[in-house]
Amino acid sequence: MTTTVTADIDATLRQVAEITAAGCDLVRVAVPSQDDADALPAITAKSPIPVIADIHFQPRYVFAAIDAGCAAVRVNPGNIRAFDDKVGQIAKAAAAAGVPIRIGVNAGSLDPKVLARHGSATPAALVESALWECSLFEEHGFTDLKIAVKHHDPLTVIDANRLLAARCDYPLHLGVTEAGPALQGTVKSAVAFGVLLAEGIGDTIRVSLSAPPVEQVKAGIHILTSLGLRPKRLEIVSCPGCGRLQVDLHRLAARVEAAFDGFPHPLRVAVMGCVVNGPGESREADIGVSCGNGKGQIFIRGRVVATVPEARIVDTLLEHALLLAEQHDR
């Protein structure tokens, strides 16, 4: 999801371009004001990926998003004013335009009546709220719906989505909302998504981090590639380090990661610190280095091609990676 003011069309499109380059497939933009709604036609026309409008508080912006050509509209039943009596009109407009509606239920904005019945934002409460709003659309013959039930606790997210998957056939969007800073949020998201996606539950994901959107996208892609659900891009295999190290491995791994950031071809790069597992992992990688005594043996697809000092390791790996990329493009 973008973090720009949507009404700032240029800034929003720049951020969309950044996350698209990082591998994002869909983008959601916030629409809290009329100025934001007015910006949607220009954004949807120029965005390289489908745009989803995120609507809170004002149902009239739903119609603006549909008219603007948004690929989908997310509504939050817990805090959109006078939502229920607008469902018929929204369903009619969305059906005519072929625009799906996502019912997005968050623990932090659950309908007060549902919250009172359950006492807290339990999995059952989240599911009840979502399916109730779905039923209102179903009464009007509209079933082009998606559902998201989000909570800050990954175990609640897992239980809620399992309940939903058992009770409906709608596509499910997965998310651990307010997941936290980058490391904590990535771990919590990976726990929830890993369990659910391994069970075949979930159709789209968002990693909600207190970090720039491009970092959220990168985290999501790493989760999906680790599960075999997206083709691998760049994968760095590196050891945690131990008392056998004779190079500054942590710094070396960070330098390799920075040097290969955005590398356009899928590669497995091994950065290994000693002779125990280093040669084996390096031989299995496309490109690898096995370090010792301030030097590194460079492996290219299983074959030792050079031994270089620690200061030359990163440049040497990158040089050989570019040669492999040229061979791939021929």
VOBA-1610 file (N, C-alpha, C; in pm, whole numbers, padded with zeros to 5 digits, always signed):
BEGIN
Met+00085-00119+00000Met+00000+00000+00000Met+00089+00124+00000Thr+00048+00223-00078Thr+00127+00346-00084Thr+00115+00423+00047Thr+00216+00505+00075Thr+00213+00590+00194Thr+00206+00738+00158Thr+00203+00769+00032Thr+00191+00907-00012Thr+00048+00957+00005Val+00032+01088+00002Val-00102+01146-00009Val-00149+01118-00151Thr-00257+01047-00166Thr-00300+01003-00298Thr-00326+01121-00391Ala-00371+01231-00335Ala-00396+01350-00417Ala-00270+01403-00483Asp-00153+01369-00427Asp-00026+01405-00491Asp+00003+01298-00595Ile-00047+01319-00714Ile-00044+01217-00818Ile+00098+01176-00854Asp+00186+01274-00872Asp+00323+01242-00912Asp+00396+01160-00806Ala+00382+01199-00680Ala+00449+01126-00572Ala+00393+00985-00560Thr+00263+00973-00576Thr+00201+00840-00566Thr+00246+00750-00679Leu+00251+00803-00800Leu+00295+00722-00914Leu+00443+00685-00904Arg+00524+00774-00846Arg+00665+00739-00825Arg+00677+00622-00728Gln+00597+00624-00623Gln+00603+00515-00527Gln+00548+00385-00587Val+00445+00396-00668Val+00393+00277-00737Val+00500+00218-00828Ala+00573+00304-00897Ala+00681+00256-00985Ala+00789+00184-00904Glu+00821+00236-00785Glu+00923+00173-00700Glu+00880+00034-00655Ile+00757+00021-00610Ile+00715-00110-00561Ile+00691-00208-00676Thr+00654-00156-00793Thr+00641-00242-00910Thr+00777-00301-00947Ala+00880-00216-00945Ala+01015-00263-00975Ala+01062-00366-00874Ala+01011-00357-00750Ala+01050-00452-00646Ala+00974-00584-00657Gly+00871-00588-00744Gly+00799-00713-00765Gly+00653-00713-00723Cys+00600-00597-00685Cys+00460-00590-00643Cys+00366-00613-00761Asp+00256-00684-00737Asp+00159-00715-00842Asp+00034-00628-00835Leu-00002-00581-00717Leu-00121-00500-00695Leu-00085-00388-00598Val-00149-00273-00611Val-00122-00163-00519Val-00253-00107-00467Arg-00254-00074-00338Arg-00371-00015-00277Arg-00337+00129-00238Val-00429+00222-00264Val-00408+00363-00230Val-00521+00409-00139Ala-00488+00491-00042Ala-00587+00542+00052Ala-00667+00655-00012Val-00797+00656+00018Val-00886+00761-00037Val-00968+00821+00077Pro-00904+00902+00162Pro-00977+00962+00274Pro-01044+01095+00244Ser-01021+01153+00125Ser-01075+01285+00096Ser-01121+01293-00049Gln-01194+01400-00079Gln-01241+01420-00215Gln-01124+01446-00310Asp-01022+01516-00262Asp-00904+01539-00346Asp-00839+01407-00386Asp-00835+01312-00293Asp-00779+01181-00324Asp-00865+01108-00426Ala-00996+01116-00408Ala-01086+01052-00503Ala-01070+01113-00642Asp-01053+01246-00647Asp-01037+01313-00776Asp-00908+01272-00848Ala-00808+01228-00770Ala-00680+01189-00830Ala-00682+01049-00888Leu-00782+00969-00854Leu-00783+00829-00893Leu-00780+00806-01046Pro-00856+00880-01126Pro-00851+00853-01270Pro-00711+00865-01329Ala-00636+00967-01289Ala-00500+00984-01341Ala-00408+00872-01293Ile-00426+00831-01168Ile-00340+00726-01113Ile-00369+00593-01179Thr-00496+00557-01193Thr-00528+00428-01256Thr-00486+00425-01403Ala-00490+00540-01468Ala-00453+00544-01609Ala-00303+00523-01629Lys-00221+00568-01533Lys-00076+00564-01551Lys-00006+00457-01470Ser-00076+00395-01378Ser-00012+00294-01294Ser+00023+00170-01376Pro+00144+00113-01357Pro+00181-00009-01429Pro+00117-00135-01374Ile+00055-00127-01256Ile-00012-00242-01196Ile-00153-00200-01152Pro-00243-00297-01134Pro-00381-00263-01095Pro-00386-00188-00962Val-00477-00091-00956Val-00491-00004-00839Val-00620-00040-00764Ile-00606-00058-00634Ile-00720-00084-00546Ile-00741+00038-00458Ala-00863+00085-00450Ala-00894+00201-00368Ala-00932+00156-00228Asp-00876+00221-00126Asp-00901+00187+00014Asp-00995+00293+00072Ile-01118+00252+00104Ile-01222+00348+00140Ile-01262+00330+00287His-01260+00440+00360His-01309+00444+00498His-01401+00565+00513Phe-01501+00551+00597Phe-01586+00661+00642Phe-01689+00711+00540Gln-01652+00727+00413Gln-01743+00790+00319Gln-01778+00698+00203Pro-01900+00642+00199Pro-01939+00553+00089Pro-01932+00617-00049Arg-01945+00749-00056Arg-01947+00813-00188Arg-01816+00794-00263Tyr-01707+00775-00188Tyr-01578+00753-00255Tyr-01571+00616-00322Val-01656+00523-00278Val-01662+00392-00345Val-01705+00411-00491Phe-01807+00492-00509Phe-01856+00517-00645Phe-01751+00591-00727Ala-01681+00684-00665Ala-01575+00757-00736Ala-01465+00661-00781Ala-01431+00566-00695Ala-01325+00470-00729Ala-01368+00379-00843Ile-01493+00337-00841Ile-01544+00253-00950Ile-01541+00330-01081Asp-01588+00454-01077Asp-01591+00537-01198Asp-01450+00567-01248Ala-01352+00568-01156Ala-01214+00603-01194Ala-01140+00488-01259Gly-01200+00371-01260Gly-01135+00257-01323Gly-01047+00175-01230Cys-01068+00186-01100Cys-00992+00105-01006Cys-01021-00044-01029Ala-00920-00126-01007Ala-00934-00270-01031Ala-01018-00337-00924Ala-01025-00276-00807Ala-01107-00327-00696Ala-01122-00215-00595Val-01216-00233-00503Val-01238-00136-00397Val-01243-00211-00265Arg-01165-00162-00167Arg-01169-00219-00034Arg-01256-00130+00054Val-01351-00191+00125Val-01433-00117+00222Val-01414-00181+00358Asn-01417-00098+00461Asn-01403-00145+00599Asn-01538-00127+00669Pro-01613-00236+00687Pro-01747-00223+00744Pro-01749-00160+00883Gly-01637-00172+00956Gly-01635-00123+01093Gly-01635+00028+01105Asn-01594+00100+01002Asn-01586+00246+01018Asn-01631+00323+00895Ile-01711+00260+00809Ile-01763+00336+00695Ile-01907+00376+00728Arg-01932+00502+00734Arg-02061+00553+00778Arg-02172+00518+00679Ala-02287+00480+00736Ala-02406+00451+00655Ala-02375+00353+00543Phe-02292+00252+00575Phe-02250+00156+00472Phe-02365+00064+00432Asp-02433+00005+00531Asp-02529-00101+00501Asp-02641-00056+00407Asp-02688+00068+00423Asp-02799+00111+00337Asp-02751+00155+00199Lys-02620+00152+00175Lys-02566+00185+00043Lys-02526+00060-00035Val-02537-00057+00026Val-02487-00179-00037Val-02552-00204-00172Gly-02682-00185-00181Gly-02752-00210-00307Gly-02697-00124-00420Gln-02676+00005-00392Gln-02623+00095-00494Gln-02479+00059-00531Ile-02400+00025-00428Ile-02261-00013-00454Ile-02255-00140-00537Ala-02339-00237-00501Ala-02341-00364-00574Ala-02379-00342-00720Lys-02476-00257-00743Lys-02519-00229-00881Lys-02407-00163-00962Ala-02343-00063-00902Ala-02236+00007-00973Ala-02115-00084-00997Ala-02078-00163-00896Ala-01963-00253-00909Ala-01990-00362-01011Ala-02111-00416-01011Ala-02146-00520-01108Ala-02142-00466-01250Ala-02192-00346-01269Ala-02194-00287-01403Ala-02053-00263-01455Ala-01961-00230-01366Ala-01823-00200-01406Ala-01732-00323-01399Gly-01782-00432-01342Gly-01699-00551-01327Gly-01588-00532-01224Val-01617-00457-01118Val-01517-00426-01016Val-01544-00508-00889Pro-01450-00589-00844Pro-01469-00664-00719Pro-01466-00570-00597Ile-01534-00614-00493Ile-01533-00543-00365Ile-01463-00631-00263Arg-01367-00572-00191Arg-01304-00647-00082Arg-01359-00599+00050Ile-01412-00693+00127Ile-01456-00664+00263Ile-01333-00679+00353Gly-01284-00566+00405Gly-01163-00568+00486Gly-01195-00540+00631Val-01192-00644+00714Val-01224-00631+00856Val-01095-00629+00936Asn-01075-00525+01015Asn-00957-00511+01100Asn-00996-00518+01246Ala-00910-00580+01327Ala-00937-00589+01470Ala-00953-00451+01533Gly-00878-00354+01485Gly-00879-00221+01544Gly-00999-00136+01507Ser-01080-00182+01412Ser-01197-00104+01371Ser-01317-00194+01352Leu-01330-00292+01442Leu-01441-00386+01434Leu-01571-00317+01472Asp-01679-00358+01408Asp-01811-00303+01437Asp-01838-00314+01588Pro-01879-00204+01653Pro-01901-00208+01800Pro-02000-00315+01844Lys-02102-00341+01763Lys-02202-00442+01803Lys-02139-00581+01805Val-02057-00610+01705Val-01988-00739+01700Val-01890-00750+01816Leu-01820-00642+01841Leu-01722-00641+01949Leu-01789-00665+02084Ala-01907-00606+02103Ala-01979-00623+02230Ala-02024-00768+02248Arg-02065-00833+02140Arg-02111-00972+02151Arg-01998-01067+02187His-01880-01043+02132His-01769-01136+02150His-01672-01095+02261Gly-01680-00971+02305Gly-01593-00926+02413Gly-01458-00876+02367Ser-01411-00923+02253Ser-01284-00878+02196Ser-01281-00919+02049Ala-01174-00881+01982Ala-01163-00912+01838Ala-01113-01056+01821Thr-01197-01152+01854Thr-01163-01293+01841Thr-01172-01336+01695Pro-01116-01453+01661Pro-01133-01503+01524Pro-01281-01511+01483Ala-01365-01559+01575Ala-01508-01571+01544Ala-01571-01435+01519Ala-01528-01333+01594Ala-01583-01198+01575Ala-01543-01142+01439Leu-01419-01160+01400Leu-01373-01112+01270Leu-01450-01179+01157Val-01468-01310+01170Val-01538-01385+01065Val-01685-01346+01059Glu-01748-01330+01176Glu-01889-01290+01178Glu-01910-01157+01106Ser-01823-01060+01136Ser-01836-00929+01073Ser-01821-00939+00922Ala-01722-01013+00877Ala-01697-01023+00733Ala-01812-01093+00661Leu-01858-01204+00715Leu-01963-01279+00646Leu-02097-01205+00651Trp-02121-01128+00756Trp-02243-01048+00761Trp-02245-00945+00648Glu-02135-00877+00628Glu-02130-00779+00519Glu-02138-00847+00383Cys-02078-00963+00370Cys-02090-01037+00245Cys-02237-01071+00218Ser-02309-01109+00323Ser-02449-01147+00305Ser-02534-01031+00254Leu-02497-00907+00293Leu-02572-00791+00244Leu-02554-00774+00094Phe-02432-00799+00043Phe-02409-00795-00101Phe-02478-00911-00171Glu-02475-01027-00108Glu-02538-01145-00168Glu-02689-01125-00185Glu-02751-01050-00094Glu-02894-01022-00105Glu-02927-00948-00235His-02828-00877-00288His-02846-00803-00414His-02788-00879-00533Gly-02755-01006-00512Gly-02703-01089-00620Gly-02558-01062-00656Phe-02486-00988-00569Phe-02346-00955-00598Phe-02255-01047-00517Thr-02173-01122-00588Thr-02082-01216-00520Thr-01937-01201-00564Asp-01906-01093-00636Asp-01768-01069-00677Asp-01695-01003-00561Leu-01674-01085-00456Leu-01623-01035-00329Leu-01491-01100-00292Lys-01411-01028-00218Lys-01291-01081-00154Lys-01302-01047-00006Ile-01234-01123+00078Ile-01242-01098+00222Ile-01102-01091+00281Ala-01084-00998+00375Ala-00964-00995+00457Ala-01006-00976+00602Val-00953-01060+00690Val-00974-01043+00833Val-00835-01032+00896Lys-00806-00916+00953Lys-00669-00888+00998Lys-00663-00858+01148His-00553-00900+01207His-00529-00881+01350His-00378-00868+01368His-00335-00808+01478His-00191-00795+01502His-00127-00926+01548Asp-00210-01022+01591Asp-00160-01149+01641Asp-00166-01255+01531Pro-00053-01313+01490Pro-00056-01409+01380Pro-00142-01533+01407Leu-00149-01576+01532Leu-00230-01694+01563Leu-00379-01664+01544Thr-00421-01543+01577Thr-00560-01503+01552Thr-00587-01497+01402Val-00492-01445+01326Val-00506-01440+01180Val-00520-01582+01123Ile-00438-01674+01172Ile-00446-01813+01124Ile-00582-01872+01155Asp-00628-01859+01279Asp-00757-01920+01317Asp-00872-01856+01241Ala-00870-01724+01224Ala-00979-01656+01155Ala-00988-01699+01009Asn-00875-01710+00944Asn-00876-01748+00803Asn-00911-01896+00784Arg-00873-01979+00877Arg-00917-02118+00871Arg-01069-02127+00881Leu-01128-02048+00973Leu-01273-02045+00986Leu-01339-01996+00858Leu-01284-01889+00800Leu-01340-01835+00676Leu-01332-01937+00563Ala-01217-02002+00549Ala-01199-02098+00440Ala-01297-02213+00452Ala-01334-02246+00574Ala-01430-02355+00595Ala-01573-02313+00568Arg-01600-02181+00572Arg-01737-02133+00563Arg-01772-02062+00433Cys-01673-02033+00349Cys-01703-01965+00223Cys-01599-01999+00119Asp-01631-01966-00005Asp-01539-01991-00116Asp-01481-01861-00174Tyr-01501-01750-00105Tyr-01449-01623-00156Tyr-01296-01619-00148Pro-01230-01549-00242Pro-01085-01530-00230Pro-01052-01459-00099Leu-00941-01499-00038Leu-00901-01442+00090Leu-00770-01366+00075His-00770-01244+00127His-00649-01162+00130His-00591-01172+00270Leu-00465-01211+00280Leu-00402-01235+00410Leu-00321-01114+00456Gly-00329-01087+00585Gly-00247-00981+00640Gly-00244-00986+00792Val-00126-00962+00849Val-00114-00938+00993Val-00104-00787+01007Thr-00209-00724+01052Thr-00213-00578+01051Thr-00139-00522+01171Glu-00088-00399+01156Glu-00008-00338+01262Glu+00098-00436+01312Ala+00167-00502+01219Ala+00261-00608+01256Ala+00385-00555+01326Gly+00418-00427+01307Gly+00530-00370+01379Gly+00646-00332+01290Pro+00763-00303+01352Pro+00883-00270+01275Pro+00926-00384+01185Ala+01026-00357+01101Ala+01058-00448+00991Ala+01083-00592+01035Leu+01172-00613+01131Leu+01205-00750+01170Leu+01087-00819+01235Gln+01028-00757+01336Gln+00915-00817+01406Gln+00799-00842+01312Gly+00767-00743+01230Gly+00653-00756+01140Gly+00673-00862+01034Thr+00795-00874+00984Thr+00823-00976+00884Thr+00809-01115+00944Val+00861-01133+01066Val+00850-01264+01131Val+00704-01300+01157Lys+00626-01205+01210Lys+00486-01234+01239Lys+00409-01267+01111Ser+00436-01191+01005Ser+00369-01216+00877Ser+00409-01351+00820Ala+00539-01382+00828Ala+00586-01509+00774Ala+00525-01627+00847Val+00508-01614+00979Val+00446-01722+01057Val+00303-01746+01009Ala+00224-01639+01001Ala+00083-01655+00961Ala+00070-01701+00817Phe+00142-01636+00726Phe+00131-01670+00584Phe+00185-01811+00557Gly+00295-01845+00624Gly+00354-01976+00601Gly+00257-02087+00634Val+00191-02076+00749Val+00094-02178+00789Val-00023-02183+00692Leu-00082-02067+00665Leu-00204-02063+00584Leu-00178-02101+00438Leu-00075-02044+00379Leu-00047-02074+00239Leu-00007-02220+00220Ala+00062-02277+00318Ala+00097-02419+00310Ala-00028-02507+00315Glu-00135-02455+00375Glu-00262-02528+00380Glu-00352-02495+00261Gly-00302-02412+00169Gly-00382-02375+00053Gly-00482-02265+00080Ile-00464-02190+00188Ile-00556-02082+00225Ile-00489-01948+00195Gly-00554-01866+00115Gly-00500-01733+00085Gly-00475-01715-00064Asp-00514-01597-00113Asp-00500-01568-00256Asp-00410-01447-00283Thr-00409-01351-00193Thr-00317-01237-00201Thr-00267-01208-00060Ile-00154-01136-00052Ile-00097-01103+00079Ile-00052-00958+00081Arg-00044-00905+00203Arg+00025-00779+00225Arg+00103-00791+00355Val+00231-00757+00350Val+00314-00754+00470Val+00309-00611+00524Ser+00243-00592+00637Ser+00221-00458+00692Ser+00332-00425+00791Leu+00429-00349+00747Leu+00543-00313+00829Leu+00548-00162+00853Ser+00606-00123+00966Ser+00639+00018+00986Ser+00770+00045+00914Ala+00763+00040+00783Ala+00879+00052+00695Ala+00827+00096+00559Pro+00914+00149+00472Pro+00869+00193+00340Pro+00800+00080+00263Pro+00705+00115+00176Pro+00633+00013+00100Pro+00722-00084+00023Val+00833-00034-00031Val+00920-00124-00107Val+00978-00233-00018Glu+01001-00202+00111Glu+01049-00304+00204Glu+00940-00405+00235Gln+00814-00360+00239Gln+00703-00452+00259Gln+00693-00550+00142Val+00711-00498+00022Val+00705-00583-00097Val+00818-00686-00096Lys+00938-00639-00065Lys+01051-00733-00062Lys+01028-00844+00039Ala+00976-00809+00157Ala+00949-00910+00258Ala+00846-01010+00208Gly+00741-00960+00144Gly+00638-01050+00092Gly+00691-01144-00014Ile+00776-01093-00100Ile+00832-01177-00206Ile+00922-01285-00147His+01000-01248-00046His+01085-01348+00020His+01000-01460+00081Ile+00888-01422+00141Ile+00799-01523+00200Ile+00744-01615+00091Leu+00698-01557-00019Leu+00639-01638-00126Leu+00742-01726-00195Thr+00862-01675-00218Thr+00964-01758-00282Thr+01009-01869-00189Ser+01012-01843-00060Ser+01051-01947+00035Ser+00950-02061+00037Leu+00825-02029+00005Leu+00721-02131-00001Leu+00707-02192-00140Gly+00790-02148-00234Gly+00782-02199-00370Gly+00662-02147-00448Leu+00606-02033-00404Leu+00486-01978-00468Leu+00517-01866-00567Arg+00642-01825-00572Arg+00689-01732-00675Arg+00825-01778-00721Pro+00857-01753-00848Pro+00991-01790-00895Pro+01097-01717-00813Lys+01205-01786-00785Lys+01313-01725-00708Lys+01380-01614-00790Arg+01417-01508-00724Arg+01496-01403-00786Arg+01637-01416-00730Leu+01681-01320-00655Leu+01813-01331-00594Leu+01798-01397-00457Glu+01876-01502-00433Glu+01877-01567-00303Glu+02020-01569-00252Ile+02040-01516-00133Ile+02172-01517-00071Ile+02174-01623+00038Val+02261-01721+00022Val+02283-01824+00122Val+02406-01785+00201Ser+02392-01759+00329Ser+02509-01718+00409Ser+02500-01781+00547Cys+02615-01811+00604Cys+02617-01878+00734Cys+02610-01776+00847Pro+02568-01820+00966Pro+02554-01726+01078Pro+02686-01684+01140Gly+02791-01761+01113Gly+02921-01729+01172Gly+02947-01810+01298Cys+03073-01830+01327Cys+03114-01904+01447Cys+03259-01870+01476Gly+03318-01940+01574Gly+03455-01912+01613Gly+03559-01952+01511Arg+03517-02019+01402Arg+03612-02058+01298Arg+03637-01948+01195Leu+03560-01839+01204Leu+03570-01734+01102Leu+03707-01669+01100Gln+03753-01643+00978Gln+03877-01569+00959Gln+03857-01449+00867Val+03730-01413+00846Val+03692-01291+00774Val+03576-01227+00849Asp+03547-01101+00818Asp+03432-01031+00876Asp+03308-01070+00797Leu+03250-01185+00831Leu+03144-01242+00748Leu+03018-01157+00746His+02976-01105+00860His+02852-01028+00864His+02862-00905+00775Arg+02974-00838+00783Arg+02994-00721+00695Arg+03000-00764+00550Leu+03066-00877+00523Leu+03077-00925+00386Leu+02940-00960+00329Ala+02858-01030+00407Ala+02723-01067+00360Ala+02639-00943+00332Ala+02650-00843+00418Ala+02575-00718+00398Ala+02622-00647+00271Arg+02752-00647+00245Arg+02805-00584+00124Arg+02759-00659-00001Val+02756-00791+00006Val+02708-00869-00109Val+02560-00840-00134Glu+02481-00836-00028Glu+02339-00807-00043Glu+02317-00671-00107Ala+02393-00570-00063Ala+02380-00435-00119Ala+02424-00433-00265Ala+02534-00502-00296Ala+02585-00501-00434Ala+02489-00568-00531Phe+02416-00669-00484Phe+02327-00744-00572Phe+02182-00696-00565Asp+02157-00591-00488Asp+02020-00539-00477Asp+01969-00499-00615Gly+01854-00554-00654Gly+01796-00523-00784Gly+01856-00599-00899Phe+01942-00697-00871Phe+02001-00774-00981Phe+01891-00840-01062Pro+01892-00827-01195Pro+01774-00862-01276Pro+01755-01011-01305His+01850-01096-01267His+01839-01238-01299His+01834-01321-01172Pro+01760-01431-01174Pro+01755-01517-01056Pro+01889-01587-01034Leu+01944-01569-00917Leu+02072-01631-00882Leu+02070-01675-00737Arg+02140-01784-00708Arg+02170-01819-00570Arg+02316-01786-00546Val+02340-01697-00450Val+02475-01653-00417Val+02508-01701-00276Ala+02614-01780-00263Ala+02654-01833-00133Ala+02769-01750-00076Val+02754-01708+00048Val+02859-01632+00117Val+02891-01710+00244Met+02996-01787+00241Met+03025-01882+00348Met+03157-01849+00417Gly+03162-01876+00548Gly+03272-01825+00628Gly+03386-01918+00657Cys+03370-02050+00636Cys+03481-02140+00668Cys+03472-02266+00583Val+03566-02357+00604Val+03580-02474+00517Val+03489-02589+00556Val+03408-02576+00663Val+03323-02688+00704Val+03208-02707+00604Asn+03124-02606+00590Asn+03013-02613+00494Asn+03035-02523+00373Gly+03136-02438+00381Gly+03156-02338+00276Gly+03172-02392+00136Pro+03265-02485+00113Pro+03282-02535-00024Pro+03158-02604-00078Gly+03091-02683+00006Gly+02972-02753-00041Gly+02859-02660-00080Glu+02831-02560+00007Glu+02725-02464-00025Glu+02763-02380-00146Ser+02890-02344-00158Ser+02933-02262-00271Ser+02923-02339-00402Arg+02951-02469-00398Arg+02939-02549-00521Arg+02794-02562-00564Glu+02700-02564-00467Glu+02559-02581-00500Glu+02495-02452-00551Ala+02559-02339-00525Ala+02506-02209-00567Ala+02548-02178-00711Asp+02481-02079-00770Asp+02525-02030-00901Asp+02662-01964-00888Ile+02675-01883-00783Ile+02800-01814-00754Ile+02821-01822-00604Gly+02944-01846-00560Gly+02967-01856-00417Gly+03109-01822-00380Val+03125-01797-00251Val+03258-01775-00198Val+03270-01852-00067Ser+03379-01923-00053Ser+03412-01994+00070Ser+03537-01928+00127Cys+03524-01871+00247Cys+03629-01783+00300Cys+03718-01854+00402Gly+03837-01799+00418Gly+03931-01844+00518Gly+04060-01766+00508Asn+04118-01735+00626Asn+04248-01669+00630Asn+04252-01539+00549Gly+04141-01462+00559Gly+04137-01332+00492Gly+04123-01339+00342Lys+04086-01457+00289Lys+04071-01473+00145Lys+03941-01545+00115Gly+03908-01552-00013Gly+03788-01624-00052Gly+03808-01700-00182Gln+03768-01829-00180Gln+03764-01907-00304Gln+03633-01878-00375Ile+03641-01837-00499Ile+03522-01802-00576Ile+03479-01924-00658Phe+03352-01962-00642Phe+03295-02074-00715Phe+03193-02020-00816Ile+03197-02071-00938Ile+03096-02040-01039Ile+03037-02173-01085Arg+02912-02195-01044Arg+02839-02317-01079Arg+02923-02444-01057Gly+02973-02453-00934Gly+03040-02573-00890Gly+03189-02579-00914Arg+03246-02478-00979Arg+03389-02482-01016Arg+03463-02363-00955Val+03579-02392-00896Val+03662-02284-00841Val+03728-02209-00956Val+03707-02077-00958Val+03762-01997-01068Val+03868-01899-01021Ala+03874-01872-00890Ala+03971-01774-00842Ala+03980-01780-00690Thr+04089-01730-00639Thr+04105-01705-00496Thr+04148-01560-00482Val+04071-01483-00407Val+04096-01338-00401Val+04099-01293-00255Pro+04165-01181-00226Pro+04164-01126-00090Pro+04024-01079-00052Glu+04000-01070+00077Glu+03867-01034+00127Glu+03816-00905+00064Ala+03903-00808+00045Ala+03861-00678-00010Ala+03811-00689-00154Arg+03846-00797-00224Arg+03806-00813-00365Arg+03689-00907-00384Ile+03640-00967-00277Ile+03538-01071-00291Ile+03411-01018-00357Val+03358-00908-00307Val+03229-00857-00357Val+03239-00820-00504Asp+03343-00745-00540Asp+03359-00706-00680Asp+03374-00827-00771Thr+03446-00928-00725Thr+03468-01046-00807Thr+03337-01123-00827Leu+03260-01138-00720Leu+03131-01205-00732Leu+03041-01131-00831Leu+03036-00998-00820Leu+02950-00920-00907Leu+02996-00928-01053Glu+03126-00924-01075Glu+03178-00936-01212Glu+03134-01067-01277His+03146-01177-01203His+03108-01307-01259His+02956-01318-01274Ala+02882-01253-01185Ala+02736-01254-01199Ala+02694-01182-01327Leu+02758-01072-01356Leu+02725-00998-01479Leu+02760-01080-01603Leu+02870-01155-01597Leu+02904-01244-01709Leu+02799-01352-01728Leu+02751-01409-01618Leu+02643-01509-01628Leu+02517-01448-01686Ala+02488-01324-01647Ala+02369-01256-01699Ala+02381-01234-01849Glu+02501-01196-01895Glu+02522-01178-02040Glu+02501-01308-02115Gln+02552-01417-02061Gln+02535-01548-02124Gln+02388-01587-02129His+02316-01551-02021His+02173-01584-02016His+02096-01507-02124Asp+02136-01383-02150Asp+02063-01298-02245Asp+02095-01330-02391Arg+02200-01406-02417Arg+02238-01433-02558Arg+02141-01532-02621
//
